[in-house]
Amino acid sequence: MNKLLSFLLLIAVATSTVSGFSVATPSMALSGVAGGSDFVVSQRPRPVAVTAPSRRSTAGVSNLRMGSMAKFGIFSPAVYGAKIVLGQDKLNKIRGKAISLHSQAIGDFCKWAGAYHLRTKLIKKAKVNGDTLGFLV
């Protein structure tokens, strides 16, 4: 039985071909007629339409949820368990320290990468991801 499966696998591999670097005319490469890969074609930068900048709300209201409005994510049970074991005050201290260390690491990375102007956006993205994963319940 093993020999039969090995033989069938060998036949399948031998008959399938991938010609990702095949030479084809541009019209053939776009349509995939030559059997080549469309990967290179799909990686070309596409023109982006410029839109008017959106107006931000001046009320300062965030769309992020915390506390009783936070999303239930994959780590929510662990957070509830820590809340029972440690208590709300101790959990909030640990959570605040973790958020502070993570924000500092993001700032250090942005400084190292030369993109310090992205620091605020990355911290907001980390907060959204934390909400999605269930850290903010």
Contact map, one row per residue, 1 for C-alpha under 8 A:
11111000000000000000000000000000000000000000000000000000000000000000000000000000000000000000000000000000000000000000000000000000000000000
11111100000000000000000000000000000000000000000000000000000000000000000000000000000000000000000000000000000000000000000000000000000000000
11111110000000000000000000000000000000000000000000000000000000000000000000000000000000000000000000000000000000000000000000000000000000000
11111111000000000000000000000000000000000000000000000000000000000000000000000000000000000000000000000000000000000000000000000000000000000
11111111100000000000000000000000000000000000000000000000000000000000000000000000000000000000000000000000000000000000000000000000000000000
01111111110000000000000000000000000000000000000000000000000000000000000000000000000000000000000000000000000000000000000000000000000000000
00111111111000000000000000000000000000000000000000000000000000000000000000000000000000000000000000000000000000000000000000000000000000000
00011111111100000000000000000000000000000000000000000000000000000000000000000000000000000000000000000000000000000000000000000000000000000
00001111111110000000000000000000000000000000000000000000000000000000000000000000000000000000000000000000000000000000000000000000000000000
00000111111111000000000000000000000000000000000000000000000000000000000000000000000000000000000000000000000000000000000000000000000000000
00000011111111100000000000000000000000000000000000000000000000000000000000000000000000000000000000000000000000000000000000000000000000000
00000001111111110000000000000000000000000000000000000000000000000000000000000000000000000000000000000000000000000000000000000000000000000
00000000111111111000000000000000000000000000000000000000000000000000000000000000000000000000000000000000000000000000000000000000000000000
00000000011111111000000000000000000000000000000000000000000000000000000000000000000000000000000000000000000000000000000000000000000000000
00000000001111111000000000000000000000000000000000000000000000000000000000000000000000000000000000000000000000000000000000000000000000000
00000000000111111100000000000000000000000000000000000000000000000000000000000000000000000000000000000000000000000000000000000000000000000
00000000000011111110000000000000000000000000000000000000000000000000000000000000000000000000000000000000000000000000000000000000000000000
00000000000000011111000000000000001100000000000000000000000000000000000000000000000000000000000000000000000000000000000000000000000000000
00000000000000001111110000000000001110000000000000000000000000000000000000000000000000000000000000000000000000000000000000000000000000000
00000000000000000111110000000000001110000000000000000000000000000000000000000000000000000000000000000000000000000000000000000000000000000
00000000000000000011111000000000000110000000000000000000000000000000000000000000000000000000000000000000000000000000000000000000000000000
00000000000000000011111100000000011100000000000000000000000000000000000000000000000000000000000000000000000000000000000000000000000000000
00000000000000000000111110000000000000000000000000000000000000000000000000000000000000000000000000000000000000000000000000000000000000000
00000000000000000000011111011000010100000000000000000000000000000000000000000000000000000000000000000000000000000000000000000000000000000
00000000000000000000001111111000000000000000000000000000000000000000000000000000000000000000000000000000000000000000000000000000000000000
00000000000000000000000111111100000000000000000000000000000000000000000000000000000000000000000000000000000000000000000000000000000000000
00000000000000000000000011111110000000000000000000000000000000000000000000000000000000000000000000000000000000000000000000000000000000000
00000000000000000000000111111111110000000000000000000000000000000000000000000000000000000000000000000000000000000000000000000000000000000
00000000000000000000000111111111110111001000000000000000000000000000000000000000000000000000000000000000000000000000000000000000000000000
00000000000000000000000001111111000001001000000000000000000000000000000000000000000000000000000000000000000000000000000000000000000000000
00000000000000000000000000111111100000000000000000000000000000000000000000000000000000000000000000000000000000000000000000000000000000000
00000000000000000000000000011111111111000000000000000000000000000000000000000000000000000000000000000000000000000000000000000000000000000
00000000000000000000000000011011111100000000000000000000000000000000000000000000000000000000000000000000000000000000000000000000000000000
00000000000000000000010100011001111100000000000000000000000000000000000000000000000000000000000000000000000000000000000000000000000000000
00000000000000000111010000000001111110000000000000000000000000000000000000000000000000000000000000000000000000000000000000000000000000000
00000000000000000111110100001001111111000000000000000000000000000000000000000000000000000000000000000000000000000000000000000000000000000
00000000000000000011100000001001001111110000000000000000000000000000000000000000000000000000000000000000000000000000000000000000000000000
00000000000000000000000000001101000111111100000000000000000000000000000000000000000000000000000000000000000000000000000000000000000000000
00000000000000000000000000000000000011111110000000000000000000000000000000000000000000000000000000000000000000000000000000000000000000000
00000000000000000000000000000000000011111111000000000000000000000000000000000000000000000000000000000000000000000000000000000000000000000
00000000000000000000000000001100000001111111000000000000000000000000000000000000000000000000000000000000000000000000000000000000000000000
00000000000000000000000000000000000001111111000000000000000000000000000000000000000000000000000000000000000000000000000000000000000000000
00000000000000000000000000000000000000111111100000000000000000000000000000000000000000000000000000000000000000000000000000000000000000000
00000000000000000000000000000000000000011111110000000000000000000000000000000000000000000000000000000000000000000000000000000000000000000
00000000000000000000000000000000000000000011111000000000000000000000000000000000000000000000000000000000000000000000000000000000000000000
00000000000000000000000000000000000000000001111100000000000000000000000000000000000000000000000000000000000000000000000000000000000000000
00000000000000000000000000000000000000000000111110000000000000000000000000000000000000000000000000000000000000000000000000000000000000000
00000000000000000000000000000000000000000000011111000000000000000000000000000000000000000000000000000000000000000000000000000000000000000
00000000000000000000000000000000000000000000001111100000000000000000000000000000000000000000000000000000000000000000000000000000000000000
00000000000000000000000000000000000000000000000111110000000000000000000000000000000000000000000000000000000000000000000000000000000000000
00000000000000000000000000000000000000000000000011111000000000000000000000000000000000000000000000000000000000000000000000000000000000000
00000000000000000000000000000000000000000000000001111100000000000000000000000000000000000000000000000000000000000000000000000000000000000
00000000000000000000000000000000000000000000000000111110000000000000000000000000000000000000000000000000000000000000000000000000000000000
00000000000000000000000000000000000000000000000000011111000000000000000000000000000000000000000000000000000000000000000000000000000000000
00000000000000000000000000000000000000000000000000001111100000000000000000000000000000000000000000000000000000000000000000000000000000000
00000000000000000000000000000000000000000000000000000111110000000000000000000000000000000000000000000000000000000000000000000000000000000
00000000000000000000000000000000000000000000000000000011111110000000000000000000000000000000000000000000000000000000000000000000000000000
00000000000000000000000000000000000000000000000000000001111110000000000000000000000000000000000000000000000000000000000000000000000000000
00000000000000000000000000000000000000000000000000000000111110000000000000000000000000000000000000000000000000000000000000000000000000000
00000000000000000000000000000000000000000000000000000000111111000000000000000000000000000000000000000000000000000000000000000000000000000
00000000000000000000000000000000000000000000000000000000111111100000000000000000000000000000000000000000000000000000000000000000000000000
00000000000000000000000000000000000000000000000000000000000111110000000000000000000000000000000000000000000000000000000000000000000000000
00000000000000000000000000000000000000000000000000000000000011111000000000000000000000000000000000000000000000000000000000000000000000000
00000000000000000000000000000000000000000000000000000000000001111100010000000000000000000000000000000000000000000000000000000001001000000
00000000000000000000000000000000000000000000000000000000000000111110111000000000000000000000000000000000000000000000000000000000001000010
00000000000000000000000000000000000000000000000000000000000000011111110000000000000000000000000000000000000000000000000000000000001000011
00000000000000000000000000000000000000000000000000000000000000001111110000000000000000000000000000000000000000000000000000000000000000011
00000000000000000000000000000000000000000000000000000000000000000111110000000000000000000000000000000000000000000000000000000000000000001
00000000000000000000000000000000000000000000000000000000000000001111111000000000000000000000000000000000000000000000000000000000000000001
00000000000000000000000000000000000000000000000000000000000000011111111100000000000000000000000000000000000000000000000000000000001001011
00000000000000000000000000000000000000000000000000000000000000001000111110000000000000000000000000000000000000000000000000000000001111011
00000000000000000000000000000000000000000000000000000000000000000000011111010000000000000000000000000000000000000000000000000000000111001
00000000000000000000000000000000000000000000000000000000000000000000001111110000000000000000000000000000000000000000000000000000001111100
00000000000000000000000000000000000000000000000000000000000000000000000111111000000000000000000000000000000000000000000000000000000011000
00000000000000000000000000000000000000000000000000000000000000000000000011111110000000000000000000000000000000000000000000000000000011100
00000000000000000000000000000000000000000000000000000000000000000000000111111111000000000000000000000000000000000000000000000000000011111
00000000000000000000000000000000000000000000000000000000000000000000000001111111100000000000000000000000000000000000000000000000000000000
00000000000000000000000000000000000000000000000000000000000000000000000000111111110000000000000000000000000000000000000000000000000000000
00000000000000000000000000000000000000000000000000000000000000000000000000111111111000000000000000000000000000000000000000000000000001101
00000000000000000000000000000000000000000000000000000000000000000000000000011111111100000000000000000000000000000000000000000000000000001
00000000000000000000000000000000000000000000000000000000000000000000000000001111111110000000000000000000000000000000000000000000000000000
00000000000000000000000000000000000000000000000000000000000000000000000000000111111111100010000000000000000000000000000000000000000000000
00000000000000000000000000000000000000000000000000000000000000000000000000000011111111110010000000000000000000000000000000000000000000000
00000000000000000000000000000000000000000000000000000000000000000000000000000001111111110000000000000000000000000000000000000000000000000
00000000000000000000000000000000000000000000000000000000000000000000000000000000111111100000000000000000000000000000000000000000000000000
00000000000000000000000000000000000000000000000000000000000000000000000000000000011111111110000000000000000000000000000000000000000000000
00000000000000000000000000000000000000000000000000000000000000000000000000000000011111111110000000000000000000000000000000000000000000000
00000000000000000000000000000000000000000000000000000000000000000000000000000000001101111111000000000000000000000000000000000000000000000
00000000000000000000000000000000000000000000000000000000000000000000000000000000000001111111100000000000000000000000000000000000000000000
00000000000000000000000000000000000000000000000000000000000000000000000000000000000001111111110000000000000000000000000000000000000000000
00000000000000000000000000000000000000000000000000000000000000000000000000000000011001111111111000000000000000000000000000000000000000000
00000000000000000000000000000000000000000000000000000000000000000000000000000000000000011111111100000000000000000000000000000000000000000
00000000000000000000000000000000000000000000000000000000000000000000000000000000000000001111111110000000000000000000000000000000000000000
00000000000000000000000000000000000000000000000000000000000000000000000000000000000000000111111111000000000000000000000000000000000000000
00000000000000000000000000000000000000000000000000000000000000000000000000000000000000000011111111100000000000000000000000000000000000000
00000000000000000000000000000000000000000000000000000000000000000000000000000000000000000001111111110000000000000000000000000000000000000
00000000000000000000000000000000000000000000000000000000000000000000000000000000000000000000111111111000000000000000000000000000000000000
00000000000000000000000000000000000000000000000000000000000000000000000000000000000000000000011111111100000000000000000000000000000000000
00000000000000000000000000000000000000000000000000000000000000000000000000000000000000000000001111111110000000000000000000000000000000000
00000000000000000000000000000000000000000000000000000000000000000000000000000000000000000000000111111111000000000000000000000000000000000
00000000000000000000000000000000000000000000000000000000000000000000000000000000000000000000000011111111100000000000000000000000000000000
00000000000000000000000000000000000000000000000000000000000000000000000000000000000000000000000001111111110000000000000000000000000000000
00000000000000000000000000000000000000000000000000000000000000000000000000000000000000000000000000111111111000000000000000100000000000000
00000000000000000000000000000000000000000000000000000000000000000000000000000000000000000000000000011111111100000000000000000000000000000
00000000000000000000000000000000000000000000000000000000000000000000000000000000000000000000000000001111111110000000000000000000000000000
00000000000000000000000000000000000000000000000000000000000000000000000000000000000000000000000000000111111111000000001001100000000000000
00000000000000000000000000000000000000000000000000000000000000000000000000000000000000000000000000000011111111100001001000000000000000000
00000000000000000000000000000000000000000000000000000000000000000000000000000000000000000000000000000001111111110000000000000000000000000
00000000000000000000000000000000000000000000000000000000000000000000000000000000000000000000000000000000111111111000000000000000000000000
00000000000000000000000000000000000000000000000000000000000000000000000000000000000000000000000000000000011111111111111000000000000000000
00000000000000000000000000000000000000000000000000000000000000000000000000000000000000000000000000000000001111111111000000000000000000000
00000000000000000000000000000000000000000000000000000000000000000000000000000000000000000000000000000000000111111110000000000000000000000
00000000000000000000000000000000000000000000000000000000000000000000000000000000000000000000000000000000000011111111000000000000000000000
00000000000000000000000000000000000000000000000000000000000000000000000000000000000000000000000000000000000001111111000000000000000000000
00000000000000000000000000000000000000000000000000000000000000000000000000000000000000000000000000000000000001111111111000000000000000000
00000000000000000000000000000000000000000000000000000000000000000000000000000000000000000000000000000000001001101111111000000000000000000
00000000000000000000000000000000000000000000000000000000000000000000000000000000000000000000000000000000000001000011111100000000000000000
00000000000000000000000000000000000000000000000000000000000000000000000000000000000000000000000000000000000001000011111111000000000000000
00000000000000000000000000000000000000000000000000000000000000000000000000000000000000000000000000000000011001000011111111100000000000000
00000000000000000000000000000000000000000000000000000000000000000000000000000000000000000000000000000000000000000000111111110000000000000
00000000000000000000000000000000000000000000000000000000000000000000000000000000000000000000000000000000000000000000011111111000000000000
00000000000000000000000000000000000000000000000000000000000000000000000000000000000000000000000000000000010000000000011111111100000000000
00000000000000000000000000000000000000000000000000000000000000000000000000000000000000000000000000000010010000000000001111111110000000000
00000000000000000000000000000000000000000000000000000000000000000000000000000000000000000000000000000000000000000000000111111111000000000
00000000000000000000000000000000000000000000000000000000000000000000000000000000000000000000000000000000000000000000000011111111100000000
00000000000000000000000000000000000000000000000000000000000000000000000000000000000000000000000000000000000000000000000001111111110000000
00000000000000000000000000000000000000000000000000000000000000000000000000000000000000000000000000000000000000000000000000111111111000000
00000000000000000000000000000000000000000000000000000000000000010000000000000000000000000000000000000000000000000000000000011111111100000
00000000000000000000000000000000000000000000000000000000000000000000000000000000000000000000000000000000000000000000000000001111111110000
00000000000000000000000000000000000000000000000000000000000000000000000000000000000000000000000000000000000000000000000000000111111111110
00000000000000000000000000000000000000000000000000000000000000011100011010000000000000000000000000000000000000000000000000000011111111111
00000000000000000000000000000000000000000000000000000000000000000000001110000000000000000000000000000000000000000000000000000001111111100
00000000000000000000000000000000000000000000000000000000000000000000001111110000000000000000000000000000000000000000000000000000111111100
00000000000000000000000000000000000000000000000000000000000000000000011111110010000000000000000000000000000000000000000000000000011111111
00000000000000000000000000000000000000000000000000000000000000000000000010110010000000000000000000000000000000000000000000000000011111111
00000000000000000000000000000000000000000000000000000000000000001110011000010000000000000000000000000000000000000000000000000000011001111
00000000000000000000000000000000000000000000000000000000000000000111111100010011000000000000000000000000000000000000000000000000001001111
